[in-house]
Amino acid sequence: MAPAPIDRGLISRPAASSDEIQLRIDPMHADLDEEIDGLHRKIRQLKGVAQEIETEAKFQNDFITQLQMTLIKAQAGVKNNMRRMNKSIIQKGSNHLVHVILFTLFCFFVVYFWSKISRR
């Protein structure tokens, strides 16, 4: 039985046992080892990049979780303060609003009279 060429310089031969196949690499295609070594290096580099990406993703996930917790606490604080302000406005009445309106009117009249006096 003649050896059957398989691919790029590999030749298969039947061995003594029918379950075994012997492979012989043609010396003209010895650069396959170099190709394989190059592929191994690239795979190692890709593995390193993948691990760095995983580490960065975990870090960013933890950071986002902390931001969410901070936001939840801030929202609770704002809600508490709004509740307190509403209670104080209800208890004290709308006197505060009246004072603000009176102050605004007073400032308007001061500016109005000042502009009248400065034109003379």
Biopython code that builds the backbone (N, CA, C, O; Angstrom):
import numpy as np
from Bio.PDB.StructureBuilder import StructureBuilder

atoms = [
    (1, "MET", "N", (0.842, -1.167, 0.000)),
    (1, "MET", "CA", (0.000, 0.000, 0.000)),
    (1, "MET", "C", (0.887, 1.230, 0.000)),
    (1, "MET", "O", (1.818, 1.318, 0.800)),
    (2, "ALA", "N", (0.618, 2.173, -0.875)),
    (2, "ALA", "CA", (1.451, 3.371, -1.004)),
    (2, "ALA", "C", (1.043, 4.395, 0.041)),
    (2, "ALA", "O", (-0.131, 4.501, 0.395)),
    (3, "PRO", "N", (2.030, 5.155, 0.536)),
    (3, "PRO", "CA", (1.689, 6.186, 1.522)),
    (3, "PRO", "C", (0.791, 7.250, 0.892)),
    (3, "PRO", "O", (1.019, 7.679, -0.239)),
    (4, "ALA", "N", (-0.215, 7.661, 1.628)),
    (4, "ALA", "CA", (-1.164, 8.663, 1.120)),
    (4, "ALA", "C", (-0.797, 10.032, 1.672)),
    (4, "ALA", "O", (-0.701, 10.195, 2.888)),
    (5, "PRO", "N", (-0.590, 11.024, 0.805)),
    (5, "PRO", "CA", (-0.289, 12.361, 1.315)),
    (5, "PRO", "C", (-1.520, 12.959, 1.985)),
    (5, "PRO", "O", (-2.636, 12.852, 1.476)),
    (6, "ILE", "N", (-1.300, 13.587, 3.132)),
    (6, "ILE", "CA", (-2.426, 14.171, 3.872)),
    (6, "ILE", "C", (-2.482, 15.677, 3.641)),
    (6, "ILE", "O", (-3.436, 16.174, 3.042)),
    (7, "ASP", "N", (-1.463, 16.416, 4.113)),
    (7, "ASP", "CA", (-1.510, 17.870, 3.945)),
    (7, "ASP", "C", (-0.149, 18.461, 4.234)),
    (7, "ASP", "O", (0.465, 18.123, 5.246)),
    (8, "ARG", "N", (0.331, 19.319, 3.386)),
    (8, "ARG", "CA", (1.545, 20.121, 3.558)),
    (8, "ARG", "C", (2.727, 19.318, 4.078)),
    (8, "ARG", "O", (3.332, 19.707, 5.077)),
    (9, "GLY", "N", (3.060, 18.255, 3.460)),
    (9, "GLY", "CA", (4.266, 17.531, 3.815)),
    (9, "GLY", "C", (4.069, 16.433, 4.823)),
    (9, "GLY", "O", (5.044, 15.779, 5.195)),
    (10, "LEU", "N", (2.864, 16.195, 5.286)),
    (10, "LEU", "CA", (2.623, 15.097, 6.206)),
    (10, "LEU", "C", (2.281, 13.857, 5.387)),
    (10, "LEU", "O", (1.494, 13.923, 4.443)),
    (11, "ILE", "N", (2.861, 12.759, 5.748)),
    (11, "ILE", "CA", (2.611, 11.507, 5.031)),
    (11, "ILE", "C", (2.197, 10.474, 6.056)),
    (11, "ILE", "O", (2.859, 10.300, 7.079)),
    (12, "SER", "N", (1.114, 9.796, 5.783)),
    (12, "SER", "CA", (0.684, 8.751, 6.713)),
    (12, "SER", "C", (1.098, 7.398, 6.165)),
    (12, "SER", "O", (1.041, 7.148, 4.961)),
    (13, "ARG", "N", (1.515, 6.531, 7.079)),
    (13, "ARG", "CA", (1.882, 5.162, 6.703)),
    (13, "ARG", "C", (1.147, 4.217, 7.631)),
    (13, "ARG", "O", (0.996, 4.490, 8.822)),
    (14, "PRO", "N", (0.707, 3.143, 7.096)),
    (14, "PRO", "CA", (0.090, 2.167, 7.993)),
    (14, "PRO", "C", (1.159, 1.566, 8.900)),
    (14, "PRO", "O", (2.264, 1.254, 8.457)),
    (15, "ALA", "N", (0.820, 1.412, 10.146)),
    (15, "ALA", "CA", (1.756, 0.851, 11.120)),
    (15, "ALA", "C", (1.524, -0.648, 11.223)),
    (15, "ALA", "O", (0.713, -1.226, 10.498)),
    (16, "ALA", "N", (2.260, -1.261, 12.146)),
    (16, "ALA", "CA", (2.135, -2.701, 12.336)),
    (16, "ALA", "C", (0.722, -3.045, 12.781)),
    (16, "ALA", "O", (0.149, -4.039, 12.334)),
    (17, "SER", "N", (0.183, -2.257, 13.626)),
    (17, "SER", "CA", (-1.175, -2.482, 14.108)),
    (17, "SER", "C", (-2.123, -1.634, 13.274)),
    (17, "SER", "O", (-1.739, -0.565, 12.799)),
    (18, "SER", "N", (-3.325, -2.084, 13.095)),
    (18, "SER", "CA", (-4.261, -1.335, 12.249)),
    (18, "SER", "C", (-4.805, -0.101, 12.967)),
    (18, "SER", "O", (-5.364, 0.777, 12.309)),
    (19, "ASP", "N", (-4.661, 0.001, 14.295)),
    (19, "ASP", "CA", (-5.157, 1.144, 15.054)),
    (19, "ASP", "C", (-4.172, 2.306, 15.066)),
    (19, "ASP", "O", (-4.545, 3.407, 15.471)),
    (20, "GLU", "N", (-2.956, 2.108, 14.646)),
    (20, "GLU", "CA", (-1.932, 3.146, 14.726)),
    (20, "GLU", "C", (-1.659, 3.735, 13.353)),
    (20, "GLU", "O", (-1.706, 3.043, 12.337)),
    (21, "ILE", "N", (-1.374, 5.016, 13.349)),
    (21, "ILE", "CA", (-0.944, 5.694, 12.124)),
    (21, "ILE", "C", (0.338, 6.423, 12.459)),
    (21, "ILE", "O", (0.405, 7.136, 13.460)),
    (22, "GLN", "N", (1.345, 6.255, 11.640)),
    (22, "GLN", "CA", (2.600, 6.962, 11.845)),
    (22, "GLN", "C", (2.629, 8.167, 10.920)),
    (22, "GLN", "O", (2.263, 8.076, 9.748)),
    (23, "LEU", "N", (3.064, 9.286, 11.456)),
    (23, "LEU", "CA", (3.183, 10.507, 10.663)),
    (23, "LEU", "C", (4.640, 10.887, 10.553)),
    (23, "LEU", "O", (5.391, 10.792, 11.523)),
    (24, "ARG", "N", (5.034, 11.312, 9.386)),
    (24, "ARG", "CA", (6.391, 11.781, 9.167)),
    (24, "ARG", "C", (6.271, 13.178, 8.576)),
    (24, "ARG", "O", (5.533, 13.384, 7.612)),
    (25, "ILE", "N", (6.989, 14.133, 9.143)),
    (25, "ILE", "CA", (6.943, 15.512, 8.655)),
    (25, "ILE", "C", (8.037, 15.702, 7.635)),
    (25, "ILE", "O", (9.205, 15.408, 7.890)),
    (26, "ASP", "N", (7.656, 16.186, 6.505)),
    (26, "ASP", "CA", (8.592, 16.450, 5.418)),
    (26, "ASP", "C", (9.506, 17.603, 5.833)),
    (26, "ASP", "O", (9.003, 18.636, 6.275)),
    (27, "PRO", "N", (10.836, 17.466, 5.707)),
    (27, "PRO", "CA", (11.755, 18.528, 6.129)),
    (27, "PRO", "C", (11.534, 19.843, 5.383)),
    (27, "PRO", "O", (11.905, 20.904, 5.886)),
    (28, "MET", "N", (10.946, 19.790, 4.213)),
    (28, "MET", "CA", (10.700, 21.037, 3.482)),
    (28, "MET", "C", (9.669, 21.905, 4.203)),
    (28, "MET", "O", (9.642, 23.123, 4.027)),
    (29, "HIS", "N", (8.836, 21.279, 5.002)),
    (29, "HIS", "CA", (7.787, 22.017, 5.701)),
    (29, "HIS", "C", (8.069, 22.073, 7.203)),
    (29, "HIS", "O", (7.142, 21.997, 8.010)),
    (30, "ALA", "N", (9.306, 22.201, 7.570)),
    (30, "ALA", "CA", (9.685, 22.246, 8.981)),
    (30, "ALA", "C", (9.265, 23.559, 9.633)),
    (30, "ALA", "O", (9.294, 23.675, 10.858)),
    (31, "ASP", "N", (8.880, 24.536, 8.840)),
    (31, "ASP", "CA", (8.454, 25.811, 9.413)),
    (31, "ASP", "C", (7.106, 25.701, 10.118)),
    (31, "ASP", "O", (6.642, 26.669, 10.720)),
    (32, "LEU", "N", (6.477, 24.534, 10.048)),
    (32, "LEU", "CA", (5.220, 24.329, 10.773)),
    (32, "LEU", "C", (5.432, 24.467, 12.274)),
    (32, "LEU", "O", (4.580, 25.009, 12.978)),
    (33, "ASP", "N", (6.581, 23.973, 12.771)),
    (33, "ASP", "CA", (6.877, 24.112, 14.195)),
    (33, "ASP", "C", (6.952, 25.583, 14.585)),
    (33, "ASP", "O", (6.449, 25.990, 15.632)),
    (34, "GLU", "N", (7.582, 26.367, 13.729)),
    (34, "GLU", "CA", (7.670, 27.800, 14.009)),
    (34, "GLU", "C", (6.282, 28.434, 13.994)),
    (34, "GLU", "O", (5.979, 29.294, 14.821)),
    (35, "GLU", "N", (5.449, 28.013, 13.063)),
    (35, "GLU", "CA", (4.080, 28.520, 12.994)),
    (35, "GLU", "C", (3.318, 28.169, 14.268)),
    (35, "GLU", "O", (2.598, 28.992, 14.833)),
    (36, "ILE", "N", (3.498, 26.924, 14.703)),
    (36, "ILE", "CA", (2.811, 26.475, 15.917)),
    (36, "ILE", "C", (3.298, 27.263, 17.122)),
    (36, "ILE", "O", (2.495, 27.681, 17.956)),
    (37, "ASP", "N", (4.615, 27.472, 17.222)),
    (37, "ASP", "CA", (5.154, 28.265, 18.330)),
    (37, "ASP", "C", (4.608, 29.687, 18.294)),
    (37, "ASP", "O", (4.256, 30.251, 19.330)),
    (38, "GLY", "N", (4.539, 30.262, 17.097)),
    (38, "GLY", "CA", (3.977, 31.611, 16.965)),
    (38, "GLY", "C", (2.522, 31.661, 17.400)),
    (38, "GLY", "O", (2.093, 32.605, 18.063)),
    (39, "LEU", "N", (1.772, 30.640, 17.024)),
    (39, "LEU", "CA", (0.370, 30.580, 17.440)),
    (39, "LEU", "C", (0.249, 30.436, 18.954)),
    (39, "LEU", "O", (-0.638, 31.031, 19.567)),
    (40, "HIS", "N", (1.144, 29.643, 19.561)),
    (40, "HIS", "CA", (1.132, 29.494, 21.021)),
    (40, "HIS", "C", (1.391, 30.837, 21.701)),
    (40, "HIS", "O", (0.732, 31.177, 22.683)),
    (41, "ARG", "N", (2.346, 31.595, 21.179)),
    (41, "ARG", "CA", (2.639, 32.911, 21.757)),
    (41, "ARG", "C", (1.429, 33.838, 21.644)),
    (41, "ARG", "O", (1.079, 34.545, 22.589)),
    (42, "LYS", "N", (0.805, 33.821, 20.478)),
    (42, "LYS", "CA", (-0.363, 34.683, 20.282)),
    (42, "LYS", "C", (-1.517, 34.274, 21.187)),
    (42, "LYS", "O", (-2.251, 35.125, 21.690)),
    (43, "ILE", "N", (-1.673, 32.983, 21.391)),
    (43, "ILE", "CA", (-2.728, 32.502, 22.287)),
    (43, "ILE", "C", (-2.448, 32.953, 23.713)),
    (43, "ILE", "O", (-3.367, 33.361, 24.424)),
    (44, "ARG", "N", (-1.178, 32.884, 24.143)),
    (44, "ARG", "CA", (-0.821, 33.354, 25.483)),
    (44, "ARG", "C", (-1.108, 34.845, 25.630)),
    (44, "ARG", "O", (-1.611, 35.288, 26.662)),
    (45, "GLN", "N", (-0.784, 35.623, 24.581)),
    (45, "GLN", "CA", (-1.069, 37.058, 24.620)),
    (45, "GLN", "C", (-2.568, 37.308, 24.719)),
    (45, "GLN", "O", (-3.012, 38.149, 25.500)),
    (46, "LEU", "N", (-3.344, 36.581, 23.930)),
    (46, "LEU", "CA", (-4.795, 36.737, 23.974)),
    (46, "LEU", "C", (-5.353, 36.364, 25.343)),
    (46, "LEU", "O", (-6.281, 37.001, 25.842)),
    (47, "LYS", "N", (-4.778, 35.328, 25.943)),
    (47, "LYS", "CA", (-5.220, 34.924, 27.271)),
    (47, "LYS", "C", (-4.934, 36.035, 28.283)),
    (47, "LYS", "O", (-5.766, 36.335, 29.139)),
    (48, "GLY", "N", (-3.750, 36.640, 28.176)),
    (48, "GLY", "CA", (-3.413, 37.753, 29.066)),
    (48, "GLY", "C", (-4.353, 38.933, 28.878)),
    (48, "GLY", "O", (-4.793, 39.543, 29.851)),
    (49, "VAL", "N", (-4.659, 39.253, 27.628)),
    (49, "VAL", "CA", (-5.582, 40.359, 27.356)),
    (49, "VAL", "C", (-6.963, 40.040, 27.916)),
    (49, "VAL", "O", (-7.615, 40.906, 28.500)),
    (50, "ALA", "N", (-7.409, 38.802, 27.741)),
    (50, "ALA", "CA", (-8.722, 38.395, 28.252)),
    (50, "ALA", "C", (-8.764, 38.499, 29.774)),
    (50, "ALA", "O", (-9.777, 38.912, 30.339)),
    (51, "GLN", "N", (-7.678, 38.130, 30.437)),
    (51, "GLN", "CA", (-7.635, 38.231, 31.894)),
    (51, "GLN", "C", (-7.652, 39.689, 32.339)),
    (51, "GLN", "O", (-8.301, 40.027, 33.329)),
    (52, "GLU", "N", (-6.942, 40.556, 31.615)),
    (52, "GLU", "CA", (-6.964, 41.980, 31.949)),
    (52, "GLU", "C", (-8.357, 42.561, 31.747)),
    (52, "GLU", "O", (-8.818, 43.369, 32.553)),
    (53, "ILE", "N", (-9.024, 42.153, 30.676)),
    (53, "ILE", "CA", (-10.389, 42.628, 30.428)),
    (53, "ILE", "C", (-11.319, 42.162, 31.543)),
    (53, "ILE", "O", (-12.171, 42.921, 32.004)),
    (54, "GLU", "N", (-11.157, 40.920, 31.972)),
    (54, "GLU", "CA", (-11.988, 40.398, 33.054)),
    (54, "GLU", "C", (-11.761, 41.177, 34.349)),
    (54, "GLU", "O", (-12.714, 41.513, 35.052)),
    (55, "THR", "N", (-10.489, 41.463, 34.660)),
    (55, "THR", "CA", (-10.164, 42.227, 35.861)),
    (55, "THR", "C", (-10.779, 43.621, 35.794)),
    (55, "THR", "O", (-11.372, 44.091, 36.764)),
    (56, "GLU", "N", (-10.634, 44.278, 34.644)),
    (56, "GLU", "CA", (-11.194, 45.627, 34.477)),
    (56, "GLU", "C", (-12.716, 45.600, 34.572)),
    (56, "GLU", "O", (-13.313, 46.500, 35.164)),
    (57, "ALA", "N", (-13.348, 44.584, 34.001)),
    (57, "ALA", "CA", (-14.809, 44.476, 34.061)),
    (57, "ALA", "C", (-15.281, 44.300, 35.506)),
    (57, "ALA", "O", (-16.280, 44.894, 35.913)),
    (58, "LYS", "N", (-14.560, 43.483, 36.278)),
    (58, "LYS", "CA", (-14.918, 43.303, 37.689)),
    (58, "LYS", "C", (-14.760, 44.609, 38.456)),
    (58, "LYS", "O", (-15.616, 44.962, 39.268)),
    (59, "PHE", "N", (-13.657, 45.334, 38.199)),
    (59, "PHE", "CA", (-13.427, 46.608, 38.874)),
    (59, "PHE", "C", (-14.545, 47.593, 38.556)),
    (59, "PHE", "O", (-15.077, 48.245, 39.454)),
    (60, "GLN", "N", (-14.899, 47.702, 37.279)),
    (60, "GLN", "CA", (-15.945, 48.640, 36.886)),
    (60, "GLN", "C", (-17.302, 48.220, 37.433)),
    (60, "GLN", "O", (-18.114, 49.075, 37.786)),
    (61, "ASN", "N", (-17.556, 46.931, 37.509)),
    (61, "ASN", "CA", (-18.807, 46.444, 38.080)),
    (61, "ASN", "C", (-18.902, 46.823, 39.555)),
    (61, "ASN", "O", (-19.950, 47.276, 40.015)),
    (62, "ASP", "N", (-17.812, 46.640, 40.295)),
    (62, "ASP", "CA", (-17.788, 47.031, 41.708)),
    (62, "ASP", "C", (-17.984, 48.535, 41.853)),
    (62, "ASP", "O", (-18.704, 48.986, 42.744)),
    (63, "PHE", "N", (-17.350, 49.309, 40.984)),
    (63, "PHE", "CA", (-17.473, 50.765, 41.032)),
    (63, "PHE", "C", (-18.918, 51.191, 40.782)),
    (63, "PHE", "O", (-19.435, 52.071, 41.469)),
    (64, "ILE", "N", (-19.565, 50.571, 39.804)),
    (64, "ILE", "CA", (-20.963, 50.903, 39.498)),
    (64, "ILE", "C", (-21.866, 50.522, 40.667)),
    (64, "ILE", "O", (-22.807, 51.248, 40.986)),
    (65, "THR", "N", (-21.587, 49.399, 41.299)),
    (65, "THR", "CA", (-22.374, 48.986, 42.461)),
    (65, "THR", "C", (-22.244, 50.009, 43.584)),
    (65, "THR", "O", (-23.234, 50.354, 44.229)),
    (66, "GLN", "N", (-21.022, 50.496, 43.822)),
    (66, "GLN", "CA", (-20.818, 51.516, 44.851)),
    (66, "GLN", "C", (-21.547, 52.807, 44.491)),
    (66, "GLN", "O", (-22.136, 53.447, 45.362)),
    (67, "LEU", "N", (-21.512, 53.192, 43.222)),
    (67, "LEU", "CA", (-22.228, 54.394, 42.796)),
    (67, "LEU", "C", (-23.733, 54.237, 42.997)),
    (67, "LEU", "O", (-24.408, 55.177, 43.418)),
    (68, "GLN", "N", (-24.252, 53.063, 42.700)),
    (68, "GLN", "CA", (-25.678, 52.827, 42.898)),
    (68, "GLN", "C", (-26.048, 52.936, 44.375)),
    (68, "GLN", "O", (-27.077, 53.519, 44.720)),
    (69, "MET", "N", (-25.213, 52.379, 45.242)),
    (69, "MET", "CA", (-25.488, 52.467, 46.679)),
    (69, "MET", "C", (-25.442, 53.916, 47.148)),
    (69, "MET", "O", (-26.280, 54.338, 47.945)),
    (70, "THR", "N", (-24.469, 54.678, 46.659)),
    (70, "THR", "CA", (-24.375, 56.093, 47.020)),
    (70, "THR", "C", (-25.603, 56.851, 46.538)),
    (70, "THR", "O", (-26.138, 57.692, 47.260)),
    (71, "LEU", "N", (-26.048, 56.561, 45.331)),
    (71, "LEU", "CA", (-27.227, 57.221, 44.780)),
    (71, "LEU", "C", (-28.473, 56.876, 45.585)),
    (71, "LEU", "O", (-29.306, 57.747, 45.836)),
    (72, "ILE", "N", (-28.611, 55.629, 45.987)),
    (72, "ILE", "CA", (-29.763, 55.225, 46.796)),
    (72, "ILE", "C", (-29.764, 55.968, 48.128)),
    (72, "ILE", "O", (-30.809, 56.432, 48.587)),
    (73, "LYS", "N", (-28.584, 56.079, 48.749)),
    (73, "LYS", "CA", (-28.491, 56.805, 50.020)),
    (73, "LYS", "C", (-28.815, 58.283, 49.833)),
    (73, "LYS", "O", (-29.501, 58.879, 50.662)),
    (74, "ALA", "N", (-28.323, 58.875, 48.743)),
    (74, "ALA", "CA", (-28.601, 60.287, 48.478)),
    (74, "ALA", "C", (-30.089, 60.507, 48.230)),
    (74, "ALA", "O", (-30.658, 61.488, 48.707)),
    (75, "GLN", "N", (-30.717, 59.608, 47.493)),
    (75, "GLN", "CA", (-32.153, 59.736, 47.243)),
    (75, "GLN", "C", (-32.939, 59.638, 48.545)),
    (75, "GLN", "O", (-33.902, 60.378, 48.748)),
    (76, "ALA", "N", (-32.535, 58.733, 49.421)),
    (76, "ALA", "CA", (-33.210, 58.596, 50.712)),
    (76, "ALA", "C", (-33.042, 59.869, 51.537)),
    (76, "ALA", "O", (-33.985, 60.316, 52.189)),
    (77, "GLY", "N", (-31.842, 60.453, 51.510)),
    (77, "GLY", "CA", (-31.610, 61.698, 52.240)),
    (77, "GLY", "C", (-32.449, 62.843, 51.704)),
    (77, "GLY", "O", (-33.018, 63.610, 52.480)),
    (78, "VAL", "N", (-32.533, 62.969, 50.385)),
    (78, "VAL", "CA", (-33.341, 64.037, 49.783)),
    (78, "VAL", "C", (-34.810, 63.838, 50.127)),
    (78, "VAL", "O", (-35.516, 64.797, 50.439)),
    (79, "LYS", "N", (-35.265, 62.598, 50.071)),
    (79, "LYS", "CA", (-36.668, 62.311, 50.394)),
    (79, "LYS", "C", (-36.964, 62.673, 51.846)),
    (79, "LYS", "O", (-38.012, 63.244, 52.147)),
    (80, "ASN", "N", (-36.036, 62.338, 52.747)),
    (80, "ASN", "CA", (-36.199, 62.696, 54.164)),
    (80, "ASN", "C", (-36.266, 64.205, 54.344)),
    (80, "ASN", "O", (-37.133, 64.714, 55.054)),
    (81, "ASN", "N", (-35.347, 64.919, 53.700)),
    (81, "ASN", "CA", (-35.332, 66.378, 53.836)),
    (81, "ASN", "C", (-36.593, 67.010, 53.260)),
    (81, "ASN", "O", (-37.116, 67.968, 53.830)),
    (82, "MET", "N", (-37.089, 66.489, 52.139)),
    (82, "MET", "CA", (-38.332, 67.015, 51.571)),
    (82, "MET", "C", (-39.499, 66.785, 52.535)),
    (82, "MET", "O", (-40.353, 67.657, 52.698)),
    (83, "ARG", "N", (-39.534, 65.633, 53.159)),
    (83, "ARG", "CA", (-40.592, 65.335, 54.129)),
    (83, "ARG", "C", (-40.514, 66.310, 55.308)),
    (83, "ARG", "O", (-41.541, 66.813, 55.764)),
    (84, "ARG", "N", (-39.307, 66.576, 55.801)),
    (84, "ARG", "CA", (-39.134, 67.520, 56.915)),
    (84, "ARG", "C", (-39.548, 68.930, 56.515)),
    (84, "ARG", "O", (-40.217, 69.628, 57.277)),
    (85, "MET", "N", (-39.146, 69.346, 55.314)),
    (85, "MET", "CA", (-39.520, 70.690, 54.856)),
    (85, "MET", "C", (-41.034, 70.818, 54.721)),
    (85, "MET", "O", (-41.609, 71.831, 55.120)),
    (86, "ASN", "N", (-41.673, 69.812, 54.170)),
    (86, "ASN", "CA", (-43.130, 69.857, 54.038)),
    (86, "ASN", "C", (-43.807, 69.938, 55.396)),
    (86, "ASN", "O", (-44.774, 70.680, 55.568)),
    (87, "LYS", "N", (-43.297, 69.168, 56.371)),
    (87, "LYS", "CA", (-43.861, 69.221, 57.721)),
    (87, "LYS", "C", (-43.694, 70.610, 58.323)),
    (87, "LYS", "O", (-44.628, 71.145, 58.920)),
    (88, "SER", "N", (-42.503, 71.199, 58.171)),
    (88, "SER", "CA", (-42.268, 72.521, 58.767)),
    (88, "SER", "C", (-43.113, 73.590, 58.084)),
    (88, "SER", "O", (-43.582, 74.513, 58.750)),
    (89, "ILE", "N", (-43.317, 73.492, 56.783)),
    (89, "ILE", "CA", (-44.163, 74.467, 56.084)),
    (89, "ILE", "C", (-45.604, 74.331, 56.546)),
    (89, "ILE", "O", (-46.292, 75.332, 56.746)),
    (90, "ILE", "N", (-46.062, 73.104, 56.716)),
    (90, "ILE", "CA", (-47.437, 72.888, 57.173)),
    (90, "ILE", "C", (-47.603, 73.387, 58.601)),
    (90, "ILE", "O", (-48.616, 74.015, 58.911)),
    (91, "GLN", "N", (-46.632, 73.125, 59.485)),
    (91, "GLN", "CA", (-46.728, 73.535, 60.881)),
    (91, "GLN", "C", (-46.649, 75.049, 61.032)),
    (91, "GLN", "O", (-47.408, 75.626, 61.811)),
    (92, "LYS", "N", (-45.758, 75.698, 60.313)),
    (92, "LYS", "CA", (-45.567, 77.141, 60.455)),
    (92, "LYS", "C", (-46.501, 77.927, 59.547)),
    (92, "LYS", "O", (-46.582, 79.151, 59.653)),
    (93, "GLY", "N", (-47.186, 77.257, 58.681)),
    (93, "GLY", "CA", (-48.088, 77.943, 57.768)),
    (93, "GLY", "C", (-47.305, 78.510, 56.604)),
    (93, "GLY", "O", (-46.133, 78.191, 56.400)),
    (94, "SER", "N", (-47.977, 79.354, 55.848)),
    (94, "SER", "CA", (-47.342, 79.933, 54.668)),
    (94, "SER", "C", (-46.760, 81.310, 54.962)),
    (94, "SER", "O", (-46.609, 82.115, 54.044)),
    (95, "ASN", "N", (-46.426, 81.604, 56.227)),
    (95, "ASN", "CA", (-45.836, 82.899, 56.587)),
    (95, "ASN", "C", (-44.520, 83.129, 55.859)),
    (95, "ASN", "O", (-44.193, 84.260, 55.499)),
    (96, "HIS", "N", (-43.793, 82.096, 55.651)),
    (96, "HIS", "CA", (-42.506, 82.232, 54.969)),
    (96, "HIS", "C", (-42.713, 82.758, 53.554)),
    (96, "HIS", "O", (-41.977, 83.633, 53.097)),
    (97, "LEU", "N", (-43.696, 82.234, 52.876)),
    (97, "LEU", "CA", (-43.992, 82.681, 51.518)),
    (97, "LEU", "C", (-44.429, 84.144, 51.515)),
    (97, "LEU", "O", (-44.052, 84.902, 50.621)),
    (98, "VAL", "N", (-45.212, 84.539, 52.498)),
    (98, "VAL", "CA", (-45.640, 85.944, 52.603)),
    (98, "VAL", "C", (-44.428, 86.836, 52.816)),
    (98, "VAL", "O", (-44.339, 87.903, 52.208)),
    (99, "HIS", "N", (-43.502, 86.427, 53.658)),
    (99, "HIS", "CA", (-42.296, 87.223, 53.900)),
    (99, "HIS", "C", (-41.467, 87.373, 52.624)),
    (99, "HIS", "O", (-40.947, 88.454, 52.348)),
    (100, "VAL", "N", (-41.344, 86.317, 51.862)),
    (100, "VAL", "CA", (-40.582, 86.376, 50.608)),
    (100, "VAL", "C", (-41.249, 87.334, 49.631)),
    (100, "VAL", "O", (-40.567, 88.129, 48.983)),
    (101, "ILE", "N", (-42.575, 87.269, 49.518)),
    (101, "ILE", "CA", (-43.294, 88.165, 48.604)),
    (101, "ILE", "C", (-43.145, 89.618, 49.045)),
    (101, "ILE", "O", (-42.921, 90.498, 48.214)),
    (102, "LEU", "N", (-43.268, 89.875, 50.346)),
    (102, "LEU", "CA", (-43.106, 91.248, 50.844)),
    (102, "LEU", "C", (-41.690, 91.769, 50.604)),
    (102, "LEU", "O", (-41.512, 92.927, 50.227)),
    (103, "PHE", "N", (-40.698, 90.935, 50.817)),
    (103, "PHE", "CA", (-39.316, 91.350, 50.574)),
    (103, "PHE", "C", (-39.103, 91.674, 49.101)),
    (103, "PHE", "O", (-38.423, 92.645, 48.768)),
    (104, "THR", "N", (-39.679, 90.869, 48.224)),
    (104, "THR", "CA", (-39.552, 91.112, 46.785)),
    (104, "THR", "C", (-40.204, 92.437, 46.403)),
    (104, "THR", "O", (-39.635, 93.215, 45.637)),
    (105, "LEU", "N", (-41.393, 92.694, 46.934)),
    (105, "LEU", "CA", (-42.071, 93.970, 46.650)),
    (105, "LEU", "C", (-41.261, 95.153, 47.178)),
    (105, "LEU", "O", (-41.138, 96.181, 46.512)),
    (106, "PHE", "N", (-40.713, 94.995, 48.379)),
    (106, "PHE", "CA", (-39.895, 96.060, 48.953)),
    (106, "PHE", "C", (-38.686, 96.357, 48.056)),
    (106, "PHE", "O", (-38.379, 97.517, 47.781)),
    (107, "CYS", "N", (-38.005, 95.300, 47.604)),
    (107, "CYS", "CA", (-36.847, 95.489, 46.719)),
    (107, "CYS", "C", (-37.264, 96.155, 45.415)),
    (107, "CYS", "O", (-36.551, 97.021, 44.908)),
    (108, "PHE", "N", (-38.409, 95.762, 44.868)),
    (108, "PHE", "CA", (-38.887, 96.366, 43.629)),
    (108, "PHE", "C", (-39.125, 97.868, 43.816)),
    (108, "PHE", "O", (-38.703, 98.672, 42.985)),
    (109, "PHE", "N", (-39.807, 98.248, 44.919)),
    (109, "PHE", "CA", (-40.075, 99.670, 45.157)),
    (109, "PHE", "C", (-38.798, 100.456, 45.414)),
    (109, "PHE", "O", (-38.686, 101.604, 44.984)),
    (110, "VAL", "N", (-37.842, 99.865, 46.102)),
    (110, "VAL", "CA", (-36.566, 100.554, 46.332)),
    (110, "VAL", "C", (-35.880, 100.823, 45.003)),
    (110, "VAL", "O", (-35.398, 101.932, 44.773)),
    (111, "VAL", "N", (-35.826, 99.838, 44.133)),
    (111, "VAL", "CA", (-35.193, 100.020, 42.823)),
    (111, "VAL", "C", (-35.975, 101.031, 41.998)),
    (111, "VAL", "O", (-35.378, 101.848, 41.296)),
    (112, "TYR", "N", (-37.307, 100.989, 42.073)),
    (112, "TYR", "CA", (-38.148, 101.917, 41.313)),
    (112, "TYR", "C", (-37.904, 103.358, 41.759)),
    (112, "TYR", "O", (-37.668, 104.241, 40.934)),
    (113, "PHE", "N", (-37.964, 103.588, 43.080)),
    (113, "PHE", "CA", (-37.748, 104.958, 43.573)),
    (113, "PHE", "C", (-36.323, 105.427, 43.325)),
    (113, "PHE", "O", (-36.101, 106.603, 43.035)),
    (114, "TRP", "N", (-35.380, 104.547, 43.431)),
    (114, "TRP", "CA", (-33.987, 104.921, 43.187)),
    (114, "TRP", "C", (-33.799, 105.341, 41.733)),
    (114, "TRP", "O", (-33.090, 106.305, 41.444)),
    (115, "SER", "N", (-34.443, 104.605, 40.813)),
    (115, "SER", "CA", (-34.332, 104.975, 39.394)),
    (115, "SER", "C", (-35.019, 106.309, 39.125)),
    (115, "SER", "O", (-34.548, 107.073, 38.282)),
    (116, "LYS", "N", (-36.138, 106.619, 39.827)),
    (116, "LYS", "CA", (-36.825, 107.912, 39.662)),
    (116, "LYS", "C", (-35.951, 109.050, 40.169)),
    (116, "LYS", "O", (-35.867, 110.108, 39.546)),
    (117, "ILE", "N", (-35.297, 108.820, 41.313)),
    (117, "ILE", "CA", (-34.465, 109.872, 41.904)),
    (117, "ILE", "C", (-33.215, 110.098, 41.056)),
    (117, "ILE", "O", (-32.779, 111.238, 40.901)),
    (118, "SER", "N", (-32.643, 109.048, 40.516)),
    (118, "SER", "CA", (-31.400, 109.195, 39.748)),
    (118, "SER", "C", (-31.632, 109.863, 38.400)),
    (118, "SER", "O", (-30.673, 110.366, 37.815)),
    (119, "ARG", "N", (-32.852, 109.896, 37.878)),
    (119, "ARG", "CA", (-33.138, 110.542, 36.595)),
    (119, "ARG", "C", (-33.165, 112.061, 36.725)),
    (119, "ARG", "O", (-32.931, 112.759, 35.738)),
    (120, "ARG", "N", (-33.433, 112.570, 37.865)),
    (120, "ARG", "CA", (-33.528, 114.025, 38.052)),
    (120, "ARG", "C", (-32.228, 114.682, 37.986)),
    (120, "ARG", "O", (-32.144, 115.902, 38.124)),
]
sb = StructureBuilder()
sb.init_structure("model")
sb.init_model(0)
sb.init_chain("A")
sb.init_seg("    ")
for serial, (resi, resn, name, xyz) in enumerate(atoms, 1):
    if name == "N":
        sb.init_residue(resn, " ", resi, " ")
    sb.init_atom(name, np.array(xyz, "f"), 0.0, 1.0, " ", f" {name:<3s}", serial, name[0])
structure = sb.get_structure()
